[in-house]
Structure formats: structure tokens, C-alpha cells
Amino acid sequence: MPRDDWVVGGDRRNAAADRIHRAATDLVIAEGLDAFDIDRLAARLHCSRATVYRYAGGKSQIRDAVLMRLASGVVDTVRQAVDGLSGRERVIRAIAVALEQIRADPIRRLMFTGGNVPNIGDLHSSPVLGHLAAELTGLTDDDPHAAQWIVRVVMSLAYWPIADPRVEQELLRRFVAPAFSD
């Protein structure tokens, strides 16, 4: 008699992890990153907490996978926009394009509206976001604090946008650019 498997066919480990990450992404979009909870995720998937941990890891690993899913389009666009740039110009362009992408996508924008703003203190500790910030702005791995600061700048401006894009650009040039060498 066939079993009603939680995950059927193919590579069970990858299929289970993908299913968990999709459900976690849906939860984060609906309820915000701070409200994300393993018990709610397991209930949504009709599985145990142990199954979630077995296939997708703990809360921080799942959070990072969700962030990568939500950031993938932003990352690709920023990579194209900064290709060939370096120094201050690369940093400013990377931040500006990331903000444009976050603001243009309804799902990403949702993360920063309606009380769903993620806890920035928690996000800056994500090695995924720090690594992406370093890569996209051209920072080296020997300055993780600069990458964390970039994450904070982007998060702050995404949550509290400046109404006039020219003023935002001027603020980035005056206050962010000087922190980086050409």
C-alpha cells in the first residue's frame, strides 16, 4: 500500500528543503521576518519541527535562504549595474540600484511596510546579506563591518525613503561615499 509521503519523488532532500524554503518565504511575506517561527512553518507544511530542522536547518539558515530568494532579482540587477565600476562610484551605484529594485517590487516593498520591517539588528548579522553587500559594492572580506554598515544603510533608506531621489543621491554622495576609497 503506497504511503502518503510528505515529499515524493526525485531528490528528497532538495525537494524537502525547497518546499520548506518556499513556505518560509510565503510566511515572511505575509507576516514579516520578525514573526517567522519554526512551529508555524511546520504547521503550515503539515510536518514536525524535526523535519524542518532535518531538511532546512535552524531559524537562521532558513532566514538566510528566504533572504536569498527575496534578494535574487535585486542581486542580479545590481551585479549588472556595477559591472566595471569600482570604489565610491560602485558603492553608491550598488546602493541606489538595490533601493530602486526593492521599491519597485511589491513583494520586496511589503517587507518594509505595514509594520513588517525586519529587525535590522538581526539582519545585519546575516552572513548572506553581509557577503552580498561586500560583493556588490566591491568591498573585500577583510572589512566585514563595512558590509554590515552597507546593509544598514540600504535597510534604513528602504524603510524610511527620502521623497526626492535627487536628495537621496546627494546624501549618499556626501555621507556614504567618503567612507570608501576610490
N, C-alpha and C positions, 0 to 999 in steps of 0.2 A: 504494500500500500504506500503510495507516494506521500512524503512529508510536505507540510506547508512551510518550506524554508523561508527564513527571514530574507536571505539573499540567495538567489538562484542563478545558476549558470556562470560560465566564464571564470574569471579570476575572482574568487570570493572575497579575498582581502581588499583588492582595489575597488570592487563593486560595493562592498560594505562601506569603505572609507568615503567613497564618492557619495553614496546615499546619505551618510551621516553629515558630510560637509554641506550638501545641498539643503538638507533640513535645517542645519545650524544657520546657514545663510538666510533662509526664509525667516527663522526666528529672530535673528538680529535685525533684519529689515523691518519686521513687524513690531518688535518690542524694544529695540535698541541693544547696543553692545553690553551695557552695564546690567541689563536684565537677563542676559544669557545665563542659563542654568542647565547643568547636565541632566538633572531629573526631568525637567520639562522636555528636553531634547529626546531623552529615552522614551518618555511617554508619547511624544509625537511620532516616534518611529516604531512604537509597539515592541520595544526590546528592553533589555535590562541595562542598567548603568555599566555593568561589567562588559557588555557587548560594545557599548560606546567606547569605553576605555581600551578594550582589546583591539578594535579596528581603527580608532582615530586618535587615541591618546587622551590626555587630560584637557582641561579647560584652556590652558594657554596654547597648546598645539592646535586645538580646534579653532580658537580665536585667530591664530595666525593663518590657518587655512582659509577661514572666512575672509580675512582681510586681503589675502592674495586674490581670492575670487572677485571681491569687490574692486580691488585695485588694478586688476589685469588690463583693462582698457585704458585706464589712466597711464599706467606704466608704459604701454606700447606707444601711446601718443607722445608722451614726454620723451621717450628714447629717440623718436624721430625728430622732435623739435630741437633737441640739444645736440644732435649729431654734428660733430665738427666744432662745437663751442667748448670753451674752457674758462676757468677762473670765474670771476664775478658774473660775466655775461651768462655763463652756463647755469650758475646758481639761480640768478634772477629769472631766467627763461624757464627753468625747470619748475620753480615755484609758481610762476604765472600760468603756465600751461596746466599744471596739476590743478590749480584753483579753477581755471576755465572748465576743465573736464568734470570736476566734482560738481560744479554749479550747473552744468549743462545736463547732467544725467539725473532723472527724477529719483532713481533708487539711491544713488550716492548722496544726493541732496537730502533725501529723507533722513539719512544718518545724522544730519546736523540741524534738523528742525523738529518742532513739536515735542521738545523735551527729550529727544533721543540722542543728544550729544554724548559721545563716549567719554569716559573718564580719561582725560588726557594723561594723567599720571600713570594710568595703566597702559595706555597705548605707547607712550614713549619707550616703555621697557620692552616692547615687542622687537625681537631681533630682526624680524621680517621687515618691518617698517624702517628701522634704522639702516638695514642693509640697502633697501631700495632707495632711501634718501641719499645715502652715500654714493651709490652707483649713479643715480640720475643727476646728481649735482656735481659729480666728478671728485668727490672727497675721497681720501684714502682711508683705509681701515684703521690707521693709527690715530684717528681722531673721532672716536665714537660719540663724544659729547657734541661735536658739531652736527652730526647726523641727527641726534636726538633734538637738537635745537631747531633744525630744519623741519622735523616732524611737528614740533610745537608751533612754529610759525605758520605752517600750512593749516594745521588744525584750528588755530586761532582765527586766521583770516577766513577759513571756510565757515566757522560758526558765527563770527562777527564780521561779515563782509563790509567793505568800505563801498559806499554807494557810487562813488565816482571812480571808474577804472584808472583814470589818469592820476588821481591822488594815490591810489593803491600802488601803482607803478613807482611813483615818486617816493613813497615811503619805503618800498623795497630797495630802491637805489640808494636812498640816503642812510637807511638804518641797517639793512641786511648786507648789502654789497660790501661795505667797508670791513666786514668781519672776514672776508675771504680775499686771498691774493690773486693777482692776475697771472 
